[in-house]
Amino acid sequence: QVQLVQSGSESKKPGASVNISCKASGYTFNYFPLNWVRQAPGQGLEWLGWINTNTGNPTYAQGFTGRFVLSLDASVSTAYLQISSLKADDTALYYCARVAKGYSDYGNWYFDLWGRGTLVTVSS
Amino acid sequence: SYELTQPPSVSVSPGQTAIITCSGDDLGNKYVCWYQQRPGQSPVVVIYQDTKRPSGIPERFSGSNSGNTATLTISGTQTMDEADYYCQAWDTRTLVFGGGTKLTVL
């Protein structure tokens, strides 16, 4: 079954760090870039960036450099999002999403497969 | 930074046509896709590359894109279409989402 399985909900205090995982199955992991998108409660979708599943090279959206780190372990078909120095406004549902047609046509990607999201709650 | 603007809400009666717009500078020269997000669920693409419909998406969903506006049209809207809809495009290697439109079918 083609799917992205994300790790469970996290509850953290401000200033802490969190590591979210996204495990791919049912397809060849390195054929498709993985992106990360977050959604604050009651809000819209916000793109964080993407990771090259061949090289592990990350690309970050503006505003998501520094505290946000994308990585992967290709041996277990898993991508990770680490967020450090958590703030209350990092509270959101974090999704990983697969690019539909692989690496072709960069700049026109869309997502055909999404994880179910990992809820990160930051509160003192 | 590039912005995509959507109306916050659209209401339609069952069986009628729902039109959701997405505006951005020179948007007609970019590819637009649309996601449907039902409450408590992950987004699902319903239109990609302006007009294409993925397999499994009903024919009542269609898209267009010209000038500064992309449009998602749902013909014969059903109650199951009630959801949030997001447009998405790329600008200089940066992915941008619209703010989302809540479609109410009543």
Boltz contact constraints between the chains, C-beta under 6 A:
constraints:
  - contact:
      token1: [A, 44]
      token2: [B, 99]
      max_distance: 6.0
  - contact:
      token1: [A, 44]
      token2: [B, 100]
      max_distance: 6.0
  - contact:
      token1: [A, 45]
      token2: [B, 86]
      max_distance: 6.0
  - contact:
      token1: [A, 45]
      token2: [B, 97]
      max_distance: 6.0
  - contact:
      token1: [A, 47]
      token2: [B, 95]
      max_distance: 6.0
  - contact:
      token1: [A, 107]
      token2: [B, 90]
      max_distance: 6.0
  - contact:
      token1: [A, 107]
      token2: [B, 93]
      max_distance: 6.0
  - contact:
      token1: [A, 108]
      token2: [B, 31]
      max_distance: 6.0
  - contact:
      token1: [A, 110]
      token2: [B, 33]
      max_distance: 6.0
  - contact:
      token1: [A, 110]
      token2: [B, 45]
      max_distance: 6.0
  - contact:
      token1: [A, 110]
      token2: [B, 48]
      max_distance: 6.0
  - contact:
      token1: [A, 112]
      token2: [B, 45]
      max_distance: 6.0
  - contact:
      token1: [A, 114]
      token2: [B, 42]
      max_distance: 6.0
  - contact:
      token1: [A, 114]
      token2: [B, 43]
      max_distance: 6.0
  - contact:
      token1: [A, 116]
      token2: [B, 42]
      max_distance: 6.0
